[in-house]
Amino acid sequence: MSGADNSHSLYVGTLFSSHYTWLCGRLRRYLDSAASAEDIAADTFVQLLSAPRIEPIRQPRALLTTIAQRLVYQVWRRRDLERAYLDALLNEPEHEAPSPETLAQMLQALEEIDRLLDGLPAKVKATFLLSQVNGLTYPEIAAELAISLRSVSDYMGKAITRCLRASLEYRHEQ
């Protein structure tokens, strides 16, 4: 470890000791358990630690709050995806219910899709998921989201383009 890396680690360690308890308390207001708050707070500092060398932060609590909020939103999005998928499974006949292993793989795939679509507007993501996960037709999606058929088509194009780009990038890495 170089001196620069060590100074970065020491700086993040100082921030951790100064602000971890405060951040946990702040997060408890938004999360259902103290353990979840502690996990998100720890992940916040892990992100800081893995970031390129950061200069001294003028308002560390503002930065920590911003990072933690993003992580909380990711947790909520993941829970919403899981809940929607499990709700859809409840509507399936019992003989078609997937095994626990298949269920875990499907939830992992949904999380990956959510990660791929991260950064796209919410309606674009919702359009794609309603089509690909729920199997809705374009007119059904338009009615569900109160948007035009043209918007459904445009949104699907944006989402599919994002997925194709990610797939091509993955192939180039291999």
URSUL-V863056 format. One line per field, one symbol per residue. phi: phi as a letter, one per 20 degrees, with the letter a starting at -180 (. if undefined). psi: psi as a letter, one per 20 degrees, with the letter a starting at -180 (. if undefined). burial: I if it has 16 or more other C-alpha atoms within 10 Angstrom, else O. A space follows every 50 residues. Layout:
BEGIN
phi=???
psi=???
burial=???
END
This chain:
BEGIN
phi=.ffffffffffffffgfecgfffgfffgfddebffffffffffffffffe fggdfgefcfffffffffffffffffffffffffffffffeeggfefffg ffgfffffffffffffegoeggffffgffffeeemfegfffgffelcfff fgfffffffffffffffffffffe
psi=prhggghgggghhggghhiggggggghhhiriqhggghgggghghggghi qrpqrpphmhhggggggggghghgggggggggggghghhhiqqhijpqrh gggghghggghgggghipiqqhhgggggghghgikqrghhggggilrrhg ggggggggghggggghgggghhh.
burial=OOOOOOOIIOIIIOIIOOIIOOIIOOIIOOIOOOOIIIOIIIOIIOOIIO OOOOOOOOOOIOOIIOIIIOIIOIOOOIOOIIOOIOOOOOOOOOOOOOOO OOIOOOIOOIIOIIOIIOOOOOOIIIIIIIIOOOOIOIOOIIOOOOOOOO IIOOIIOIIOOOOOOOOOOOOOOO
END
